[in-house]
Structures are given as C-alpha cells and as structure tokens.
C-alpha cells in the first residue's frame, strides 16, 4: 500500500476533535484506502477508543438507511466503551435516505 504520510498526518491532527472531516477528490485516487488505513492506525495506537468504520458500498451496512438509524447504531455500538469515539462513513453519497 502506498503511504500518504501528508494526508495521514493531517487526519491525525484532527482525529479526536468533535468536527466532521470530509475527504474529497477525484475517483480512484485512494480516498477509501486512506480512510481504511487511518482506521487501522487509530485502532492500533488507541486500543481503548471506539472506532467504527462503515463502508456504505458493502451489503454489511445496508441495514443502516437513514441518518437517524446511523445515529442509533453508533450510540448502541459505543455504549459502555470509555471513548474517545470516531465514526467513519465511506461512500456516504448514495447510502442514506432522507
């Protein structure tokens, strides 16, 4: 896997800040790969943190169809974990109903 140190370092700066971070760019440039790599690094470096990475292109997450369902799922998933928490959603553009 190609290392994207510049982008990884930028993500690290804001990892546990209560802000929404958005990765944008052209198709097929590695946004999903960067997101997966960042999730793995967070899990490794912060084992007590709640890290939830959802890929809306995967049928595994097809049961989450609305923003409300995403919120309820994340709350239930993180319940009892000490935190901090990170929720990552890949391919969000086509994955949620109003």
N, C-alpha and C positions, 0 to 999 in steps of 0.2 A: 504494500500500500504506500502511496506517495505521501510524504509528510508535508502538511500545510501548517508549518510552525507559526507563521504570521497570524493566520486566522485562528488557530488553536489558542495562541496566547491572548488574543483579543477576547475570545469566548471565555477563557479562564478568568479574565478581569471582572467579568460580569456574571459569572456562573451562579452565585447565590444572592444576587441582588434582585429585589422584587420588581423587575422590569420584564417586559416582553421583548425577546430578541427575535429578529427575523433574518433568516438567511435568504438572500435573493441572488439571482444570477441566471445566466443562460442555461438551457437544457444541457444535461450530460457533462457538467463541469465538476461534479464531485460534492455537491451540497449534502446529499444524503449520506455519502461516505464520511464527510466531515462530521455530521451530526452523530452518526454511529460511533465514530472514533472518540468524539467528545464524551458521549455517554459512558463508554468503556473506561475512559481515563477518570471520569468522576467516580464511577463505581470502585475503581482500584484505589484512588487517592483519598476517597471519603467513604469508607465502607458503611458508616452508620447513616449516611444521607439516604433519603428516599429519592431514587432516580427512576422515573417512569418514562420510557421511550415508546411512542406509538407510531406505527407506520400505517397510515390510512390506505395504502395500496394493498396491504396484507388483509386477507379474509379473517385473520385472527381478531382484528379490531372492528369488523363490520357491525358488531352489535352496538357500537357507540355511534349514534346517528345525529345527535344534536349537541349543542354546547352544554345544555343542562345535563345530559347523560354523561358527557365528558367530565363535568364538574363533580357529579355524584360518584362516578367511578374513581376519580383521583382522590377524593376525600376518603372513600372506603379503602382504597389501596394504601394510603399513607397513614391511616388510623393506627395509633399505637407506636408508630415509628418516631424516634426522637427528632428527626429532621437534621439539617435543613432539607427542603424538598425541591426537586427540579422535575418539571413536566415538559417533555419534548414531543412535538407532534410533527411528523414528516408527511408531506403530501397533503397538507390541510386543505388546499384549494377546492378539492372536489369531495371532501369527506363528510360534510355536516349539512343537515337540513336546517332551515330557519326555525 
